[in-house]
């Protein structure tokens, strides 16, 4: 009888470890992958805003006609982006509950981008995450 109880307790402990440790780590890895894909999806828009702004010398209105099409991904779900008139880009992925904002600035006539994302734990260091 004791052996059976020990086996049941061992199985319960193993199940708890899977739920408490392994599954969150797997979900965290998937969210980090989705964050990387979300950031990669704005490269063309960043390039357009950068070229237009550096040619004119300011950011005013150079994101106005820049569009980024939403993209469905079998692994990460739908990813969406919006580009503001000042060139700022906001992206989000509802399935993984992540969001990024890339903001341009023009120190010295060259466009520099800053990236912030949520949740911070899913973001790479280049987008405000912990390294």
N, C-alpha and C positions, 0 to 999 in steps of 0.2 A: 504494500500500500504506500509506504514512504517513497519508494522508487517512482511510483506513478506520480505522486504529488511533486517530487523533485523534477520529473520530466515536464510536467505541466507548467511548473514555475519557470523552468528553463525556456520553454517555448514562449511563455508570456513575456519574459525578459527579452528574448530575441525579437519578438514582435514589437515591443516597445522601442527597442534600439532602432529598428528599421523605420518606424514612424517618426521618432524624435530626432534621429541623426541623419540617416541615409536619404530619406525623401526630401527634407529641406535642402540638403546639399545638391541633389539632382535638380530641384526647382531653381535653386540659385544659379546653377550653371546654365540652365535654359534661359533664365532672365538675362544673364550676362551676355549670352549669345545674341539674344534679341536686341539688347542695347547696342551691341556692335553693329548689327544689321541696320538698326534705326539711324545710327550715326553715318554709316556708309551710304545710306540712301540720300543724303543731302549734298554729296560731293559736287554733283553737276550744278546744283543751285548755288552753292558757295562760289564755284568758279565763275558763274555768270555775274553774280553780284560783285565779286572782286574785280573782274575785268572792267565792268561798267563804271564802278566807283573810282578805280585808279585812273581810268581814262579821263574822267571828268574832274577828279580831285575832291569829290564829296560823296556822301552816302544818300543824300536826299532824293527819294523817289526811285532809286535804282533796283529796288526789289519788287516794284509795282507789277510788272508783267512776268515775273519769274514764277513758274508753276512747277510743282513736283507732284506727279500722279501718285495716288494711293496705290499700294502694292500688297497683294495678298500673298502670304507665304504659308505653305503647308505646315511648317514647323512652328512658326511664331505667330501666325494669324495676320490680320490686316494691319498695315503700317500706314500712317497718314502724316502729311507735312503741310504746313502753311508758311508762306513767305510774306512778311510785312513789307510795307513801302520802304522802310528804312533798311531793308535787307536782313533783318532778324528772321531766323528760321525756327519754327517750333515743330517738333515731331512727337508722335505718341503711338503707343501700341497698347490697346485695351486688354488684350489677352494676358499680357504679362504685367500690366499696370505700371508701365514705364513712360517717362516723358523726358524730352530734352529740349533745351533752348540754346541756340547758337546766336551770339550777338556780335556784329561787326563793329569795329572802331577804326579810325584812320590816323594813327600817330605817324607823323612824318610823311604823309602822303601815300602810305601803303596800308592795305587792309589787314587788320589782325582780328582773329576770331577767338572769342571765349566761349566755352561750352560748359553748361551746367545741366545736370540730370537728376532725376528722381526715380527710384530710390538710389541714394548714394552708393549703397552696397552693391548695386548692379552695374554701376558705371565704371568705365576704365578711368585711369588717372587723368587722361587728357580731357575728360568731361566731368571733372569734379569728384571722381570716385577715389576711394582709398587704394593705394598701390599694394 
